[in-house]
Amino acid sequence: MKIGIASRTGQQSMDARASHQTVVELQGAGVRREGRWLVRGVDLVVRRGEIVTLIGPNGSGKSTTAKLVTGVLRPDAGQVDRLPGLTVGYVPQQLFIDWTLPLSVRRLLTLTGNHPAAAVDVALAAVGIAHLAGASVQQLSGGEFQRALLARAMIRRPDLLVLDEPVQGVDFSGEVALYELIKQVRDETGCAVLLISHDLHVVMAETDTVVCLNGHVCCRGTPELVARSPEYLQLFGARAAATLAIYQHHHDHTHLPDGQVRAADGRLDLADAHQHEGHAHG
Amino acid sequence: MDLGRWCPLPELWTVAPMLDDFFIRALVAGIGVALIAGPLGCFVVWRRMAYFGDTMAHSALLGVALSFLLEINLSVGVFLVAALVSLALLLLQRRNQLSADALLGILSHSTLAIGLVLVTFMTWVRIDLMGFLFGDILAVTVTDIVLIYGGGAVILALLVWLWRPLLAATVNAELAEAEGLRPEAAKVILMLLLASVIAIAMKLVGVLLITSLLIIPAATARRLSATPEQMAVIAALAGVLAVCGGLFGSLQYDTPSGPSIVVAALVLFLLAMAAPLYRLRPRRREPV
């Protein structure tokens, strides 16, 4: 499974994504609290196999929009249409788990639903942390924890995966690896992905649509298009735009957290993994 | 009240004579309370609600006073006041004017003070204040035992039923909400369960010490548990041990029951501290 993802996905994803079925559609949706519109007039379509990224400054209504999509909030204006029986997988931001709660990675994965042990192992292997199944969640590093949370959302076989600032507190190489994983999940399961990010420096190249929010939709389109749009430049300033790097895959291998190296074609370099056994990775 | 006279349960007839002994009654009641307080206490510890539990417990004295004033059942009065105080707190917190900490401080002590003042005003009833503050095993009746086990069964059944949403909401409310669970509702139910535990545990340990029965066994269990479920069970057992130890000690040395139980719970906690911490270690899987 660990090895299978990248190579097997081609076929599967084509089937799963064939329909590009609309999962959630917002039409002129708005949320009003205490006489103030948190967001207003948001049009948004989330389809299977597509990645939508919401960006915007703090307080621009990203979380509110995400809550409209997941159905936690009802719109005070406009319309929200969700696929009946929609299964949501959610990766929260900045999760702090009190030390007093004894929670292993394995137990974390069955937090909101029952899943057989085999499925847990598969999900953990898919995100590269099978070796941490028995570890307590409080012991994990930022990147490992985000992987565990991603595995937890994935195991639900969601129609829609919502990630709130998934790379927060993760270093740059971890960030790249996580974005790669998100892409893999999308390719393999064909689910719709909604990413929330205030990190304007890195926007996934795989993102089909970037929606830039500031109380309303200020601009939208492919990452390249948004980066050049005058509305975006006005909102974030030319300097922010200049540093906006759209992440592309130019590397030829990935370091898995257990010390293995995976080549771009998905094969694992086992010799390398054994070399790693002896030293700092142990 | 002599329950045996009208109680329809035949089992109770056979146990009834044994329950004539006040010590047995206290022991049976205490074990029941500990079995409920352990698992609920885990949530109090996980969600950092210790002060919250204390505030609800302090408001119990106001419940006692109002029960006498309105001539309603003591446990019902205490439950209603504790539940009202917790709901008031929820609503006040939403207004975001004072910090939760300050609100708790205000409610905790003012409800206790109002309760004390009211009790003093009511000269027509004789109330053993020390008994309510620190527990009185002589006060435990057969009705209390029926209430503890009947109410306790309902509380534990609800807790099992709501375990998943409660635990998910404890880990992360937004996650639980997004995946279709209802953390707000779970929170309100948890508060009502806490209010009922306070109502049924009050006579035994007293309003000032109830929270310790929620927190100390749970804290003791933490060091011995690998999963949340294990922690709930071990907390219940630790509570039962503390109740037994405390009550026997109280009989032996003629000490008040509540403080004796708390001291026994503390001794268990210290013993658990001395034991090596149960550690979850990452298991490295060798590449094959």
Boltz contact constraints between the chains, C-beta under 6 A:
constraints:
  - contact:
      token1: [A, 70]
      token2: [B, 178]
      max_distance: 6.0
  - contact:
      token1: [A, 72]
      token2: [B, 177]
      max_distance: 6.0
  - contact:
      token1: [A, 88]
      token2: [B, 178]
      max_distance: 6.0
  - contact:
      token1: [A, 88]
      token2: [B, 179]
      max_distance: 6.0
  - contact:
      token1: [A, 90]
      token2: [B, 175]
      max_distance: 6.0
  - contact:
      token1: [A, 90]
      token2: [B, 178]
      max_distance: 6.0
  - contact:
      token1: [A, 90]
      token2: [B, 179]
      max_distance: 6.0
  - contact:
      token1: [A, 92]
      token2: [B, 172]
      max_distance: 6.0
  - contact:
      token1: [A, 92]
      token2: [B, 174]
      max_distance: 6.0
  - contact:
      token1: [A, 92]
      token2: [B, 175]
      max_distance: 6.0
  - contact:
      token1: [A, 95]
      token2: [B, 172]
      max_distance: 6.0
  - contact:
      token1: [A, 98]
      token2: [B, 46]
      max_distance: 6.0
  - contact:
      token1: [A, 100]
      token2: [B, 45]
      max_distance: 6.0
  - contact:
      token1: [A, 100]
      token2: [B, 46]
      max_distance: 6.0
  - contact:
      token1: [A, 100]
      token2: [B, 222]
      max_distance: 6.0
  - contact:
      token1: [A, 101]
      token2: [B, 46]
      max_distance: 6.0
  - contact:
      token1: [A, 102]
      token2: [B, 225]
      max_distance: 6.0
  - contact:
      token1: [A, 102]
      token2: [B, 226]
      max_distance: 6.0
  - contact:
      token1: [A, 102]
      token2: [B, 227]
      max_distance: 6.0
  - contact:
      token1: [A, 102]
      token2: [B, 231]
      max_distance: 6.0
  - contact:
      token1: [A, 104]
      token2: [B, 280]
      max_distance: 6.0
  - contact:
      token1: [A, 107]
      token2: [B, 227]
      max_distance: 6.0
  - contact:
      token1: [A, 111]
      token2: [B, 168]
      max_distance: 6.0
  - contact:
      token1: [A, 112]
      token2: [B, 168]
      max_distance: 6.0
  - contact:
      token1: [A, 112]
      token2: [B, 179]
      max_distance: 6.0
  - contact:
      token1: [A, 130]
      token2: [B, 285]
      max_distance: 6.0
  - contact:
      token1: [A, 131]
      token2: [B, 284]
      max_distance: 6.0
  - contact:
      token1: [A, 131]
      token2: [B, 285]
      max_distance: 6.0
  - contact:
      token1: [A, 132]
      token2: [B, 282]
      max_distance: 6.0
  - contact:
      token1: [A, 134]
      token2: [B, 280]
      max_distance: 6.0
  - contact:
      token1: [A, 134]
      token2: [B, 283]
      max_distance: 6.0
  - contact:
      token1: [A, 135]
      token2: [B, 280]
      max_distance: 6.0
  - contact:
      token1: [A, 135]
      token2: [B, 282]
      max_distance: 6.0
  - contact:
      token1: [A, 136]
      token2: [B, 280]
      max_distance: 6.0
  - contact:
      token1: [A, 260]
      token2: [B, 287]
      max_distance: 6.0
  - contact:
      token1: [A, 270]
      token2: [B, 287]
      max_distance: 6.0
  - contact:
      token1: [A, 273]
      token2: [B, 287]
      max_distance: 6.0
